[in-house]
Amino acid sequence: MSYSLAVAVGKTVRFLLRRVRRGGGSAFPGLLVSKLAPDFLSDTISSLPLGFVIVSGSAGKSSTTHTLVTLLKEHGLRVFSNSSTANIQQGLLSAVLAKCDLAGKLHDDIAVLEVDEGHIAPLLELEPKLVVLTNVLSDQLDRFVDPANVIERLAKAASSVPVAVINADDPNLNQLPFRAKPIAVGLSSGLKRSKDAPRYAFNFKKPVEFAKLIEVSRSEGFVLKLGKQKLASSASTAQHALNDALALAAASQLLDLKTEIVSKTLLSKQRVFARNEKVEISGKQVNLRLVQNPTSFQLNLGELKGNEKPLMLMAGRDIHDPSWLWTVDFSQLKKVDVVAGYNAADLALRLHFAGVKVVKVISDPSEAADYFLTLPGAKPTILFSADAMRRTRRHLGLAK
Amino acid sequence: MIKLFSFEPYYFNNNGDQGNLEVVEFLLTEQGIRFKESVTIEDADFVLIGDASKAVMEEYSKQLGKLHKPIAARYKQGLPTLLVGSAYEFFAETLGLQYRQQTRESKFVTTQDGYFGYRNSDKTLPACFVKDAFVATSLFGPVLIKNPELLERIITGLSGKLNLPKTVIELIETIRSQNG
């Protein structure tokens, strides 16, 4: 079926939107195309010769997707993927629209789709080849109410997709009703007992044990043990090493892996967009860190050395109920130079009662960014939520 | 010595409900009022039972069931207590409240009595049920600091005084005005 008209309209709208608002309007063109051609997404994705893979779960989707895409590309495959900010249906549609030709065709071999855990169901009907499930956290409760509702959604994926690759340490995942025995990865018993072990949504039922295809352990750095091979990973936390293991396990189900390529990829320091990214702004090297939930906030705080100056924390409009900020342990911080974003007051209040000195509170992200850049300090660092990130990047001319 | 009791704080901390205890401890410390953790509810001057997931409520229902009597006694005397979300629902009958299911409400609300917070509930229970220093609520997270009137009831009940700095009051006003 030809989607020329819908694609032409969608691409034109996308082009115009991006001229008006660089880096913005990502979901609207997709919404428009879905109205004009409801089957566009399903037909485009389904037509890829090697099918498509879904990466979902509460956290770690972007890192896992990024590593998996890199592994596949390095092995010579043409891969379509979406960005973390386009992981619900309309955003995904817009991402396809951006890359397809005027006939609506993607010239790729396979798609790796990062999919929000709340929006996985419609894609299951398109029969994905493989699903990668990262974890279930007690997260976004204003949206999901209870982790049980996330588990229910992921259970549908587990029972309908022929191959599931899971983080088998998460009891919420290892008890899912799989269509076939899942491909399991996990931490070594030593790492599981360590303080670095990730925490999952509480589950008191007896976990189901699976033989692990890949086990993550730590000696000098993190090591992924795949059969007799021991592969070093540049991951900085156990959580990130688990994400690497999930990506590697998924890739091993899709192609014959070449050890040298895998080794190079796992040791690559290239980061996902805004995940501990360093960019030059007004002649300064600024460290940007995206924090989307308590886990990523805590992980990013844990990676700070204490010499970050000036330091700005931003909580944007995407945090519908900022209550979860009170589950983050900020006690390692002594001072924050700027607290900013729509929910700046909430974040500043939380920091006050954590004993952290807040120098300035500025709710407007643009004003905050300008002020931040005037502050002295050799290691400017910003931790921001997705909305605050988008607004700040747009203001600073960093929008992609 | 003030004794503070929080029921299984690691598990009963959905939406940062334990932040309320952090606020109480911060203010008591500021005023030089000594406090310690209480291991039993009967002994406690302040009791907090936060919101928990379905899995946690199922696991701890037996232990919670043993708390009906002390909770009823605290309610009767209006003692400093905070029950949040699923804990509020669990003890609703003990407080003489009946409720039924309704369409879920998930947003910031300001009640007729002026209480403010994020409500995420599909029950007809009042968003805030208050008797002296006893507070049961379906407003999640740091409800006490966002409602200085409720915080004052608790702090006064613990022999303290509420005297928040101007900067903190301004932050609370900003939060309430932009979400209320």
Interface residues (C-beta under 8 A of the other chain):
Chain A: S138 L141 D142 R143 V145 D146 P147 A148 A201 F202 N203 F204 D321 P322 S323 W324 L325 W326 T327 Y342 A345 D346 A348 L349 R350 H352 F353 A354 G355 V361 S363
Chain B: Y11 N13 N14 N15 G16 D17 Q18 G19 E22 V23 F26 S53 K54 A55 V56 E58 E59 R104 S106 F108 Y118 N120 F140 G141 P142 I145 T167 V168 L171 I172 T174 I175 Q178
